[in-house]
Amino acid sequence: MIMDRRPDEDATVVRYGVRRLLWALPLVVGYVAVGALGVALARLAVQDNPPGLFWIPIALFLAVGTGGVGLFVSRWRARRWTIALDSTGFWWLRGGETALIRWDSLAGAGIYWARGSKSLVFTLELCPQGEIDRDDPLLWKFVRDTDLIRPGLPRLRYRVDIGYSHKGYEKALRQWAPELWFGREEKPLSYPGSPDDAGHRERTAGRAGAAAGGPDMKGHRRRIRKAAGPRVTPEP
């Protein structure tokens, strides 16, 4: 993580958060409309006192509407997230925090894509030369453990969901890191995967506990008791 540096003035800048917000708006509108229908049905149900089963679809409609509101709130909060690519590397700017993946730390960069029933999926693939910190505070959600692109590259890599607008990223990679560019490759629709949330929580919780808790006094006492053997109560 880098706190005191910023991308170059001529960097290619992508308003990542704004794009994700705009892509989500049709879904948000649809979900909220379903939730509004649920509210209308609930009002009728209160007046007419229908059978209990009538409340099941109402609950489902309200849940969908709540999900739409939650999606909008999460995307709105992330609207300032930004990606920049310059002569130094790939920059991830999240609020006042900044992370950098340097080009000279990578062995390859390209784009994967898959064709869905109604849309396309694109991800930016950044393949390191060696090991990476899978629990970096800003980058860990991009880390994937997946099949090798070619021999010699580690399984761990950065995979960034770039939605449907891949042309700007491809142009930027060809401009700023042409020696790393391996092109666009089609993959199965299930390829993007998801962050290792459980593993991240386990690893970071262990680090935080060790850092905050100091010496493991309980474990120390247990080891002492075990070494001393069973306790013997003296006879009266």
C-alpha positions in Angstrom: 0.0 0.0 0.0 1.3 3.5 -0.9 0.0 6.6 0.9 2.2 9.4 -0.4 2.3 8.8 -4.2 -0.2 9.3 -7.0 -0.4 8.3 -10.7 1.3 10.4 -13.3 -0.6 13.3 -14.8 -0.8 11.6 -18.2 -2.1 8.3 -16.7 -5.1 6.5 -18.2 -7.8 7.0 -15.6 -11.0 4.9 -15.3 -13.8 5.9 -13.0 -14.3 2.3 -11.8 -16.8 3.1 -9.1 -18.9 5.4 -11.3 -19.1 2.7 -14.0 -20.2 0.0 -11.6 -22.9 2.4 -10.2 -24.2 3.0 -13.7 -24.2 -0.7 -14.6 -26.1 -1.5 -11.5 -28.8 1.2 -12.0 -31.1 -0.9 -14.2 -31.0 -3.7 -11.7 -31.7 -1.3 -8.8 -34.7 0.2 -10.6 -36.1 -3.3 -11.3 -35.6 -4.5 -7.7 -37.0 -1.4 -6.2 -40.1 -1.6 -8.5 -40.7 -5.2 -7.3 -40.3 -3.9 -3.7 -42.8 -1.2 -4.3 -45.3 -3.8 -5.6 -44.7 -5.7 -2.4 -45.5 -2.6 -0.4 -48.7 -2.1 -2.3 -49.8 -5.7 -1.8 -49.0 -5.4 1.9 -51.3 -2.5 2.2 -54.1 -4.4 0.5 -53.4 -7.4 2.7 -53.7 -5.3 5.9 -57.1 -4.0 4.8 -58.6 -7.3 3.4 -57.0 -9.8 5.9 -56.3 -12.5 3.3 -55.0 -16.1 4.1 -51.6 -16.4 5.6 -50.1 -17.8 2.4 -50.8 -14.5 0.7 -48.0 -13.0 2.7 -45.3 -15.3 1.2 -45.0 -13.5 -2.2 -45.3 -10.2 -0.4 -42.3 -11.1 1.7 -40.4 -12.1 -1.4 -41.2 -8.9 -3.1 -40.1 -6.8 -0.1 -36.9 -8.8 0.1 -36.1 -8.1 -3.5 -36.8 -4.4 -3.0 -34.5 -4.3 0.1 -31.8 -6.0 -2.0 -32.1 -3.3 -4.6 -31.7 -0.5 -2.0 -28.7 -2.3 -0.5 -27.1 -2.7 -4.0 -27.6 1.0 -4.7 -26.1 2.1 -1.3 -23.0 -0.1 -1.7 -22.4 1.1 -5.3 -23.0 4.7 -4.2 -20.4 4.4 -1.4 -17.9 3.0 -3.9 -18.5 5.6 -6.6 -15.1 7.4 -6.0 -13.1 4.2 -6.5 -10.7 4.7 -9.4 -8.3 2.7 -11.5 -5.3 4.4 -13.2 -2.6 2.9 -15.5 0.6 4.8 -16.2 4.3 4.2 -16.9 4.8 2.8 -13.3 2.0 0.3 -13.1 -1.6 -0.4 -12.1 -3.0 2.0 -9.5 -6.0 1.3 -7.3 -7.4 4.4 -5.6 -10.1 3.8 -2.9 -11.1 7.0 -1.1 -7.9 8.4 0.4 -6.0 5.1 0.2 -3.8 4.0 -2.7 -2.2 0.7 -3.8 0.2 0.1 -6.7 1.0 -3.0 -8.7 4.2 -2.2 -10.5 4.7 -3.3 -14.1 8.2 -4.6 -13.2 6.7 -6.9 -10.7 4.5 -8.6 -13.3 5.2 -11.4 -15.8 2.1 -10.9 -17.9 -1.1 -8.9 -18.3 -4.2 -9.4 -20.4 -7.9 -9.8 -20.5 -10.1 -12.8 -19.9 -13.7 -12.9 -21.1 -16.7 -15.2 -21.1 -20.0 -15.1 -23.0 -23.2 -15.4 -20.9 -26.7 -15.9 -22.2 -27.4 -12.1 -22.4 -24.1 -10.4 -21.7 -20.3 -10.7 -21.7 -18.0 -10.8 -18.7 -14.5 -9.3 -18.8 -11.7 -9.3 -16.2 -8.3 -7.8 -16.2 -5.6 -10.4 -15.4 -2.3 -9.2 -13.8 0.1 -12.1 -13.3 3.0 -11.6 -10.9 6.6 -12.8 -11.4 6.6 -14.3 -7.9 4.6 -14.5 -4.7 2.1 -11.8 -3.7 0.5 -10.8 -0.5 -2.9 -12.4 -0.8 -4.1 -10.3 2.3 -3.1 -6.9 1.2 -5.6 -4.5 2.8 -6.6 -2.9 -0.6 -5.9 -5.6 -3.1 -6.9 -8.9 -1.5 -10.3 -9.0 -3.1 -8.6 -9.1 -6.5 -6.5 -12.1 -5.7 -7.4 -15.5 -7.3 -5.8 -18.9 -7.0 -6.5 -20.4 -10.4 -5.0 -22.3 -13.3 -1.7 -21.2 -14.8 -1.7 -19.2 -18.0 1.6 -20.6 -19.0 4.5 -22.5 -17.2 6.6 -20.4 -14.9 3.8 -18.2 -13.6 2.4 -18.6 -10.1 -1.3 -19.6 -9.5 -2.0 -16.5 -7.4 -2.8 -13.5 -9.6 -4.9 -10.3 -9.5 -8.2 -10.5 -11.3 -10.2 -7.3 -11.7 -13.8 -7.3 -12.8 -14.0 -4.6 -15.5 -17.6 -5.2 -16.5 -18.4 -4.7 -20.2 -16.0 -1.9 -21.1 -12.8 -3.7 -21.9 -11.5 -1.6 -24.8 -10.2 1.2 -22.7 -8.2 -1.2 -20.5 -6.8 -3.0 -23.5 -5.7 0.2 -25.1 -4.1 1.3 -21.8 -2.2 -2.0 -21.3 -0.9 -1.9 -24.9 0.2 1.7 -24.3 1.8 1.4 -20.8 2.9 -2.3 -20.7 3.1 -3.7 -24.2 5.8 -6.2 -23.2 3.4 -7.8 -20.7 0.3 -8.0 -23.0 -0.7 -11.5 -23.8 -4.0 -10.6 -25.4 -7.7 -11.5 -24.8 -8.6 -15.1 -24.0 -12.1 -16.7 -23.8 -12.9 -18.7 -20.7 -15.9 -20.7 -19.3 -18.6 -18.5 -17.8 -17.7 -19.7 -14.3 -14.0 -18.7 -14.5 -14.1 -15.3 -12.5 -14.5 -17.1 -9.1 -14.7 -15.0 -5.9 -12.3 -13.7 -3.2 -11.2 -16.1 -0.5 -13.2 -14.4 2.2 -13.0 -17.2 4.7 -9.3 -17.7 4.3 -8.7 -13.9 4.5 -10.7 -13.6 7.7 -8.8 -16.5 9.3 -5.4 -15.3 8.3 -5.9 -11.7 9.2 -7.7 -12.6 12.5 -4.7 -14.6 13.5 -2.3 -11.7 12.7 -4.5 -9.2 14.5 -4.8 -11.4 17.6 -1.0 -11.9 17.7 -0.3 -8.2 17.3 -2.9 -7.0 19.8 -2.8 -9.7 22.4 0.8 -9.9 23.2 2.2 -13.1 24.6 -0.1 -16.2 24.6 -0.4 -16.5 28.4 -3.2 -19.0 28.3 -1.3 -21.2 25.9 1.8 -20.8 28.0 0.0 -21.9 31.2 -1.5 -24.9 29.4 1.9 -26.0 28.2 3.3 -25.7 31.7 0.5 -27.8 33.2 1.0 -30.4 30.5 4.7 -30.6 31.1 4.2 -30.9 34.9 1.8 -33.9 34.5 -1.5 -34.5 36.4 -2.1 -32.7 39.6 -1.8 -34.9 42.8 -4.0 -34.0 45.8 -2.1 -34.8 49.0 -3.8 -37.2 51.5 -5.1 -35.7 54.7 
